[in-house]
Amino acid sequence: MIKREIPQAVDLAILGGGINGAGLARLAAAQGWSVVLFEKGDYASGTSGKSTKLVHGGLRYLEHGHVGLVYESLRERAALLGTAPHLTRPLGFLLPSYRGDPRPAWKLHAGLVLYDLLAGSRNQNRHTWLSATATRALAPELREDGRLGCGLYFDAQVNDARLVLEDVLCAERHGATCLNYCPVVAIDERRPSGVSVTYRRLASGETGSVDARCLAIAAGPWTDRVSSGLLGRTSRLLRTTRGTHLVLPRLLDRHAVLATSPLDGRVFFVIPWMTQTLVGTTDIDDTGNPDDTRPAEEEIAYLLEGVSHYFPGTRLSRDSVVAAFSGLRPLVRADAQHASSVSREDRVFREGSIVTLVGGKLTTYRVMARKALGIVREVLGSSGSDVPGWPSPDRAPRPPSPREQSTWAARYAMPPETCRHLAATYGSAAVEVLERTRTDPSLCAPLAEGTAEILAQVAHGALAEHAAHLDDTLLRRLQVGYLPGRAGEAARRAARVMAQTLDWDDQREREELARYLAELHPRAPAASEP
């Protein structure tokens, strides 16, 4: 791991490198404050990198009366499509209606009308209600028996892990110090102005401390554990629920499906994702250690049952699952009976010099960062009360045009499919990756035979994007680790490049391969909560 110097004193220390911590770091650093961010694992290695990969209003939240949250989410959806166009893209969703569904067709249609109204002028496309023939043309694999109609509406897909990473990198360009694999091990509140934060670098075992005028805890599902273990607080702020996703072979090409489980009436998504299909999610109360979150076999069976019901020709089985992953939602603790009905709204609390962020969702993380910044300003005693808007992207990656991609292909002797992949991953910043092939032509080679990824991406992740482990690179920097064929030769080639870049010995290289495979195929618990 490339060692980064840590300041002895800062205005703001942030504990947590998920979407909320990264967003706050970017916003605070852009205001000129000195900022240090500590993450005990990798950025987005928790909830933020194990989402359904969507920025969306949350059509299903309307059913629970969370109209304000949906309105706010739709506004933020439009903003992210504008400020991070290389990481987000519009995606059409089919909403089929069948005889006997718990939600009748008129209710679905009314929900879509309200969804359009809440989006207002920021709407990408208004919904339509499709005939049986039109539905068959868009998704011929979708079950027809008993189908009464089908709505078509639009939300957006996002590369969640890279969204977090780009906020981290942007915060650094504004002067912040961001550290992954550097947990906070002690917090001393007994300071005349602020707190003292003790950290430990996992790579070296080195410890040190930082004096911070304000500490923001953005630890997601670890928040209660941080609060009790490091601060001695006894109150619980969270209700954590587990969401499991499956990666399955490609079922759809252009549109996603929002469906209702035949088992319990919960909604779930079936989404085209890279070359595969992403299915999710479950919503089960989980009070276990967030470090040990794993998909339960019951959840996998539940999702397979739902997909098989709507895609009867697929003949899916447990062996069809390419990969599975789970994350914990750090929801605001409430008395709602069912996990699915708990609000996804956010809260920000202050106790002295410590600010704690709780709840929220990926789509609205910028709103939460602005809210937290307002309270940080109070702690720091900043003059004025206005919280600035989201900072304009510096060196903003933009979606390269087909002509620009063709130029890359000629200049760097790259296949067109590789240029498309790099453009979708890095935007115009892909040139920084391609330039690495000039100094080391061996990095032009594909990650594995027939893949669009190249070895230069692996080196770039280690040198410029804080990747310290093989799973950092394959699961988050590239996000291809969950795809078929990346656990064999591709993983070995990536490990070799990282070993050369970070000076690993042969034993470390073997350990990294084992670590990645354990993350890719986690051992599920024997049973899950009811």
VOLUMDREN-482694 format. One record per residue (C-alpha): residue in three letters; x, y, z. Coordinates in steps of 0.02 Angstrom, whole numbers, padded with zeros to 5 digits, always signed. Layout:
<zanus>
ALAXYZ/...
</zanus>
This chain:
<zanus>
MET+00000+00000+00000/ILE+00063+00174-00042/LYS+00088+00266+00123/ARG+00001+00433+00144/GLU+00053+00562+00271/ILE-00076+00603+00405/PRO-00089+00780+00477/GLN-00079+00804+00665/ALA-00226+00925+00675/VAL-00376+00957+00561/ASP-00540+01048+00560/LEU-00641+00892+00523/ALA-00605+00707+00546/ILE-00726+00585+00463/LEU-00747+00405+00518/GLY-00812+00301+00373/GLY-00773+00291+00188/GLY-00940+00243+00116/ILE-01048+00359+00012/ASN-01094+00474+00157/GLY-00917+00494+00223/ALA-00845+00519+00049/GLY-00980+00645+00004/LEU-00952+00745+00163/ALA-00763+00742+00137/ARG-00782+00810-00039/LEU-00903+00946+00015/ALA-00802+01001+00168/ALA-00634+01000+00078/ALA-00708+01105-00063/GLN-00749+01238+00069/GLY-00566+01250+00115/TRP-00571+01154+00279/SER-00434+01032+00324/VAL-00508+00857+00320/VAL-00448+00682+00358/LEU-00555+00528+00321/PHE-00525+00359+00402/GLU-00597+00197+00330/LYS-00563+00033+00418/GLY-00581-00069+00257/ASP-00589-00013+00077/TYR-00696+00130+00015/ALA-00871+00067-00028/SER-00830-00107+00037/GLY-00985-00105+00147/THR-01163-00053+00104/SER-01115+00078-00025/GLY-01034-00049-00142/LYS-01165-00184-00119/SER-01319-00091-00174/THR-01441-00126-00317/LYS-01334-00006-00422/LEU-01478+00118-00445/VAL-01509+00302-00422/HIS-01697+00311-00415/GLY-01843+00397-00338/GLY-01905+00238-00256/LEU-02072+00202-00336/ARG-02114+00076-00200/TYR-02092+00208-00063/LEU-02252+00293-00122/GLU-02350+00145-00055/HIS-02287+00184+00120/GLY-02326+00369+00105/HIS-02146+00431+00092/VAL-02191+00560-00039/GLY-02063+00687+00020/LEU-01923+00560+00009/VAL-01975+00513-00168/TYR-01981+00695-00223/GLU-01808+00727-00149/SER-01740+00567-00228/LEU-01806+00611-00400/ARG-01724+00782-00388/GLU-01558+00701-00341/ARG-01577+00571-00478/ALA-01580+00711-00605/ALA-01431+00796-00524/LEU-01324+00639-00528/LEU-01367+00607-00709/GLY-01300+00781-00744/THR-01145+00785-00632/ALA-01087+00604-00651/PRO-01145+00557-00826/HIS-01006+00430-00852/LEU-01061+00334-00697/THR-01250+00347-00718/ARG-01363+00304-00864/PRO-01552+00305-00889/LEU-01633+00134-00880/GLY-01810+00084-00925/PHE-01910-00021-00801/LEU-02055-00134-00845/LEU-02190-00146-00711/PRO-02303-00293-00758/SER-02475-00321-00686/TYR-02551-00496-00669/ARG-02716-00566-00613/GLY-02713-00597-00426/ASP-02571-00475-00389/PRO-02580-00390-00218/ARG-02568-00223-00308/PRO-02703-00204-00442/ALA-02663-00125-00611/TRP-02754+00037-00570/LYS-02645+00060-00415/LEU-02486+00034-00516/HIS-02545+00157-00648/ALA-02588+00286-00516/GLY-02417+00264-00437/LEU-02332+00295-00604/VAL-02435+00452-00633/LEU-02385+00520-00462/TYR-02204+00471-00495/ASP-02205+00576-00654/LEU-02285+00722-00565/LEU-02155+00720-00427/ALA-02014+00715-00554/GLY-02086+00867-00641/SER-01976+00951-00769/ARG-01829+00844-00713/ASN-01912+00687-00779/GLN-01814+00589-00911/ASN-01967+00514-00994/ARG-02148+00501-00943/HIS-02214+00328-00910/THR-02320+00234-01035/TRP-02441+00089-01015/LEU-02399-00048-01140/SER-02509-00168-01233/ALA-02476-00354-01228/THR-02395-00346-01401/ALA-02281-00201-01353/THR-02230-00289-01191/ARG-02191-00449-01286/ALA-02080-00351-01405/LEU-01980-00272-01263/ALA-01965-00426-01153/PRO-02018-00587-01241/GLU-01948-00690-01094/LEU-02069-00611-00969/ARG-02214-00722-00913/GLU-02373-00690-01013/ASP-02495-00803-00922/GLY-02619-00692-00828/ARG-02536-00530-00879/LEU-02657-00383-00882/GLY-02539-00247-00937/CYS-02369-00172-00909/GLY-02304+00000-00863/LEU-02141+00069-00930/TYR-02052+00203-00829/PHE-01872+00264-00812/ASP-01745+00277-00673/ALA-01556+00264-00683/GLN-01415+00140-00655/VAL-01253+00187-00567/ASN-01080+00118-00534/ASP-01097+00134-00346/ALA-00919+00092-00293/ARG-00840+00212-00417/LEU-00961+00350-00366/VAL-00890+00335-00190/LEU-00712+00325-00254/GLU-00728+00479-00364/ASP-00790+00581-00216/VAL-00639+00521-00117/LEU-00520+00569-00257/CYS-00607+00737-00279/ALA-00591+00771-00091/GLU-00405+00735-00103/ARG-00384+00855-00248/HIS-00460+00987-00134/GLY-00329+00947-00001/ALA-00413+00812+00105/THR-00315+00663+00170/CYS-00411+00501+00140/LEU-00353+00334+00208/ASN-00423+00161+00184/TYR-00370+00013+00292/CYS-00341+00136+00433/PRO-00469+00107+00572/VAL-00500+00226+00716/VAL-00461+00132+00878/ALA-00495+00267+01009/ILE-00585+00433+01025/ASP-00547+00556+01166/GLU-00684+00686+01191/ARG-00598+00766+01341/ARG-00519+00905+01242/PRO-00549+01092+01267/SER-00593+01113+01083/GLY-00634+00957+00987/VAL-00580+00775+01000/SER-00423+00670+00982/VAL-00437+00524+00862/THR-00316+00377+00875/TYR-00293+00272+00718/ARG-00196+00118+00665/ARG-00128+00082+00492/LEU-00168-00101+00459/ALA-00027-00124+00333/SER+00111-00076+00456/GLY+00029-00082+00627/GLU+00084+00099+00654/THR-00027+00203+00767/GLY-00047+00390+00785/SER-00172+00524+00832/VAL-00255+00674+00754/ASP-00332+00821+00845/ALA-00494+00871+00760/ARG-00606+01018+00798/CYS-00752+00912+00740/LEU-00777+00725+00714/ALA-00909+00658+00595/ILE-00960+00476+00613/ALA-01021+00407+00446/ALA-00996+00224+00485/GLY-01157+00158+00410/PRO-01209-00008+00491/TRP-01058+00002+00608/THR-01122+00164+00687/ASP-01195+00087+00846/ARG-01037-00017+00871/VAL-00927+00137+00853/SER-01041+00234+00970/SER-01038+00101+01106/GLY-00860+00038+01083/LEU-00767+00203+01061/LEU-00883+00329+01144/GLY-00970+00226+01278/ARG-01144+00274+01216/THR-01285+00155+01260/SER-01423+00220+01146/ARG-01454+00129+00983/LEU-01482+00234+00828/LEU-01498+00099+00694/ARG-01611-00035+00631/THR-01500-00137+00515/THR-01580-00243+00379/ARG-01491-00360+00261/GLY-01510-00345+00074/THR-01448-00489-00033/HIS-01419-00483-00221/LEU-01387-00620-00348/VAL-01287-00611-00508/LEU-01367-00724-00639/PRO-01339-00756-00824/ARG-01409-00625-00941/LEU-01600-00628-00944/LEU-01640-00455-01014/ASP-01556-00342-01140/ARG-01626-00166-01133/HIS-01749-00151-00990/ALA-01758-00197-00807/VAL-01911-00270-00720/LEU-01989-00216-00556/ALA-02088-00368-00498/THR-02185-00431-00348/SER-02126-00588-00260/PRO-02252-00730-00273/LEU-02202-00783-00097/ASP-02238-00627+00007/GLY-02286-00483-00108/ARG-02122-00387-00085/VAL-02055-00299-00238/PHE-01886-00344-00312/PHE-01783-00294-00463/VAL-01718-00394-00611/ILE-01589-00282-00695/PRO-01470-00301-00842/TRP-01298-00268-00765/MET-01141-00269-00872/THR-01146-00439-00959/GLN-01257-00521-00827/THR-01419-00495-00729/LEU-01427-00421-00555/VAL-01574-00478-00447/GLY-01620-00404-00279/THR-01653-00370-00148/THR-01709-00450+00014/ASP-01747-00347+00169/ILE-01718-00446+00330/ASP-01678-00381+00503/ASP-01497-00423+00546/THR-01419-00378+00712/GLY-01257-00472+00682/ASN-01082-00405+00657/PRO-01079-00304+00494/ASP-00907-00377+00459/ASP-00987-00549+00441/THR-01135-00506+00329/ARG-01164-00650+00207/PRO-01305-00706+00093/ALA-01411-00840+00174/GLU-01464-00990+00070/GLU-01646-00949+00109/GLU-01625-00778+00030/ILE-01543-00851-00124/ALA-01686-00975-00142/TYR-01814-00835-00115/LEU-01741-00729-00255/LEU-01724-00877-00373/GLU-01907-00920-00342/GLY-01958-00744-00386/VAL-01857-00735-00546/SER-01914-00908-00602/HIS-02096-00855-00578/TYR-02077-00708-00699/PHE-01955-00792-00818/PRO-02024-00970-00829/GLY-01914-01020-00975/THR-01751-00992-00883/ARG-01748-01154-00779/LEU-01642-01072-00646/SER-01564-01172-00505/ARG-01438-01140-00367/ASP-01301-01183-00492/SER-01359-01038-00601/VAL-01299-00911-00472/VAL-01139-00831-00536/ALA-01111-00735-00374/ALA-01207-00670-00223/PHE-01173-00526-00105/SER-01257-00442+00043/GLY-01252-00273+00126/LEU-01332-00199+00281/ARG-01444-00047+00269/PRO-01412+00073+00414/LEU-01592+00129+00435/VAL-01650+00252+00566/ARG-01715+00152+00713/ALA-01906+00153+00715/ASP-02052+00048+00771/ALA-02110-00006+00598/GLN-02165-00188+00599/HIS-02090-00242+00434/ALA-01913-00202+00380/SER-01972-00152+00206/SER-02083-00014+00277/VAL-01945+00073+00377/SER-01910+00244+00305/ARG-01751+00273+00205/GLU-01743+00453+00266/ASP-01586+00518+00350/ARG-01545+00597+00518/VAL-01394+00696+00579/PHE-01362+00709+00766/ARG-01241+00818+00864/GLU-01165+00783+01035/GLY-01034+00912+01077/SER-00899+00907+00943/ILE-00963+00744+00868/VAL-01085+00736+00724/THR-01166+00569+00679/LEU-01247+00528+00512/VAL-01383+00395+00513/GLY-01496+00321+00378/GLY-01515+00389+00203/LYS-01495+00305+00035/LEU-01368+00309-00104/THR-01473+00421-00216/THR-01489+00561-00087/TYR-01314+00557-00015/ARG-01277+00735-00072/VAL-01427+00798+00028/MET-01361+00711+00183/ALA-01187+00781+00156/ARG-01256+00958+00146/LYS-01360+00930+00302/ALA-01210+00863+00396/LEU-01101+01007+00336/GLY-01225+01131+00409/ILE-01205+01052+00581/VAL-01015+01040+00560/ARG-01015+01227+00528/GLU-01101+01253+00695/VAL-00968+01148+00783/LEU-00827+01243+00698/GLY-00909+01410+00734/SER-00903+01463+00552/SER-00979+01630+00513/GLY-01139+01631+00413/SER-01272+01499+00407/ASP-01288+01460+00223/VAL-01232+01286+00172/PRO-01156+01292-00003/GLY-01221+01192-00146/TRP-01132+01040-00212/PRO-00960+01090-00276/SER-00936+01087-00464/PRO-00833+00937-00516/ASP-00649+00977-00538/ARG-00567+00887-00682/ALA-00738+00811-00707/PRO-00735+00651-00809/ARG-00863+00663-00947/PRO-00936+00532-01064/PRO-00817+00521-01213/SER-00898+00530-01384/PRO-00887+00381-01504/ARG-00765+00485-01607/GLU-00654+00512-01456/GLN-00658+00326-01418/SER-00607+00290-01597/THR-00459+00407-01574/TRP-00407+00307-01420/ALA-00420+00145-01517/ALA-00302+00210-01651/ARG-00180+00302-01536/TYR-00159+00162-01408/ALA-00193+00012-01523/MET-00343-00041-01419/PRO-00493-00145-01473/PRO-00654-00042-01486/GLU-00739-00146-01350/THR-00598-00103-01229/CYS-00616+00081-01268/ARG-00804+00070-01235/HIS-00771-00018-01070/LEU-00643+00112-01016/ALA-00759+00255-01065/ALA-00901+00180-00962/THR-00786+00155-00812/TYR-00681+00314-00809/GLY-00762+00434-00931/SER-00635+00549-01013/ALA-00512+00507-00872/ALA-00484+00340-00960/VAL-00339+00427-01047/GLU-00244+00419-00882/VAL-00261+00229-00886/LEU-00215+00217-01070/GLU-00060+00323-01046/ARG+00009+00188-00930/THR+00021+00072-01080/ARG+00148+00189-01160/THR+00276+00162-01022/ASP+00234-00023-01002/PRO+00162-00103-01161/SER+00128-00265-01067/LEU-00016-00175-00981/CYS-00109-00173-01147/ALA-00149-00357-01123/PRO-00328-00405-01076/LEU-00367-00459-00899/ALA-00410-00629-00973/GLU-00446-00699-01144/GLY-00601-00622-01217/THR-00625-00486-01085/ALA-00631-00299-01117/GLU-00532-00253-00961/ILE-00345-00225-00977/LEU-00202-00244-00854/ALA-00167-00058-00854/GLN-00327-00037-00751/VAL-00254-00147-00615/ALA-00094-00046-00606/HIS-00193+00117-00610/GLY-00302+00061-00465/ALA-00149+00022-00358/LEU-00052+00179-00404/ALA-00189+00311-00415/GLU-00347+00244-00332/HIS-00294+00174-00161/ALA-00319-00010-00210/ALA-00221-00111-00081/HIS-00293-00285-00108/LEU-00347-00390-00256/ASP-00531-00380-00208/ASP-00517-00189-00202/THR-00470-00194-00385/LEU-00585-00328-00454/LEU-00742-00295-00351/ARG-00738-00106-00333/ARG-00614-00016-00446/LEU-00662-00120-00599/GLN-00823-00200-00532/VAL-00798-00350-00645/GLY-00752-00473-00508/TYR-00929-00538-00495/LEU-00937-00583-00680/PRO-00905-00758-00751/GLY-00726-00802-00791/ARG-00644-00676-00675/ALA-00603-00798-00535/GLY-00473-00898-00632/GLU-00343-00832-00753/ALA-00408-00653-00739/ALA-00382-00651-00551/ARG-00209-00727-00568/ARG-00156-00597-00697/ALA-00224-00456-00590/ALA-00134-00523-00437/ARG+00029-00531-00535/VAL+00014-00349-00590/MET-00028-00293-00413/ALA+00119-00393-00346/GLN+00237-00306-00467/THR+00161-00136-00430/LEU+00154-00150-00240/ASP+00305-00263-00216/TRP+00214-00416-00149/ASP+00308-00579-00126/ASP+00241-00747-00188/GLN+00157-00787-00022/ARG+00066-00620-00018/GLU+00008-00648-00196/ARG-00067-00817-00149/GLU-00150-00742+00004/GLU-00228-00605-00101/LEU-00302-00732-00222/ALA-00376-00829-00075/ARG-00446-00669+00001/TYR-00531-00620-00162/LEU-00607-00793-00188/ALA-00673-00794-00009/GLU-00759-00627-00042/LEU-00826-00687-00208/HIS-00897-00849-00137/PRO-00935-00813+00045/ARG-00988-00956+00158/ALA-01171-00925+00197/PRO-01238-00940+00375/ALA-01330-01098+00419/ALA-01494-01006+00441/SER-01564-00831+00427/GLU-01684-00735+00534/PRO-01869-00761+00496/
</zanus>
